Amino acid sequence: MSSISKVKQSIVLTSTGQLQKLKPSDGSAISITKAQIMTIFGQASNSDAEIKIYNEVGSATAKNLIFHGKFATAANEVQEFKLPGIGIYADVGAYVVLTNCDFCYVAGTF
């Protein structure tokens, strides 16, 4: 029996911005508009790193916060947030705000 997975990794973000994926036809980056986020990975650039994800495009409005992860006591510590069940659903977009974080990416279906 074979299994086909539609789980993908986003493009790695090195600063605050819109979560993106690669367009299959030409490999260019496009914004993710609908996503089932299952895992979030980040590396700290300093202590008290934070990753926030908002269900929106181009900005960060508190009422649209869908994930807030805090981690690290020093630089270069890595953290993987595995979300239980089917994860978190973003139906508008996924805007990511990084604080004291070198980079971040997510895995999920989008």
C-alpha positions in Angstrom: 0.0 0.0 0.0 1.3 3.4 -0.9 0.6 6.7 0.7 0.6 10.1 -1.0 1.3 13.1 1.2 0.4 16.6 0.3 2.5 18.0 3.2 5.0 20.6 2.0 7.5 23.0 3.5 7.2 26.7 3.1 10.1 29.0 1.9 12.3 29.8 4.9 11.6 33.3 6.3 14.6 35.2 7.7 12.5 38.3 8.7 8.9 39.3 9.4 6.7 38.7 6.3 4.2 36.7 4.4 4.6 33.0 4.4 5.4 31.8 0.9 5.6 28.6 -1.1 7.2 27.7 -4.5 4.9 27.9 -7.5 5.1 24.5 -9.2 5.1 25.8 -12.8 8.2 28.0 -12.6 9.6 27.9 -9.0 8.8 31.5 -8.2 7.7 32.4 -4.7 4.0 33.1 -4.1 2.1 33.9 -0.9 0.3 31.1 0.9 -3.4 32.0 1.1 -4.9 28.9 2.7 -2.9 26.6 4.9 -3.2 23.8 7.4 -0.1 24.4 9.5 1.2 21.3 11.2 4.7 22.1 12.3 6.6 25.3 12.9 10.4 25.4 13.1 12.6 28.3 14.2 16.1 29.1 15.3 16.8 31.8 17.9 19.2 34.7 17.3 19.0 35.7 21.0 17.1 34.6 24.1 13.4 35.0 24.3 12.7 34.3 20.6 9.1 34.5 19.4 7.2 33.4 16.3 3.7 34.8 15.8 1.5 33.8 12.9 -1.6 35.8 11.9 -4.4 34.7 9.7 -4.1 37.6 7.3 -2.1 39.1 4.4 0.5 41.9 4.8 0.0 43.0 8.5 -0.4 41.8 12.0 -3.7 42.5 13.8 -4.0 41.0 17.3 -7.5 39.6 16.8 -6.2 37.5 13.9 -3.3 35.8 15.9 -3.5 32.0 15.4 -0.1 31.0 16.8 2.4 32.4 19.3 5.4 30.4 20.3 8.2 31.5 22.7 11.5 29.7 23.1 15.2 29.9 23.7 17.5 31.0 26.5 20.4 31.8 24.1 21.2 32.3 20.5 21.3 29.4 18.0 18.8 27.3 20.0 16.3 25.6 17.7 12.6 24.8 18.4 10.1 22.7 16.6 6.4 23.2 17.5 4.4 20.1 16.5 0.8 21.1 16.5 -1.6 18.3 17.7 -4.4 16.9 15.6 -4.7 18.5 12.2 -2.9 21.7 13.2 -4.0 25.3 12.7 -6.0 26.5 9.7 -5.3 29.8 8.1 -8.0 30.7 5.5 -6.9 34.2 4.5 -3.1 34.0 4.6 -0.2 33.5 7.0 1.7 36.6 8.1 4.7 35.8 10.3 6.3 38.1 12.8 9.7 37.1 14.1 11.4 38.4 17.2 15.0 37.4 18.1 14.6 34.6 15.5 17.2 33.9 12.7 14.7 32.0 10.5 11.4 30.2 10.5 9.5 27.8 8.2 6.4 25.7 8.5 5.3 22.4 7.2 1.7 21.7 6.3 -0.8 21.5 3.5 -1.1 24.5 1.3 
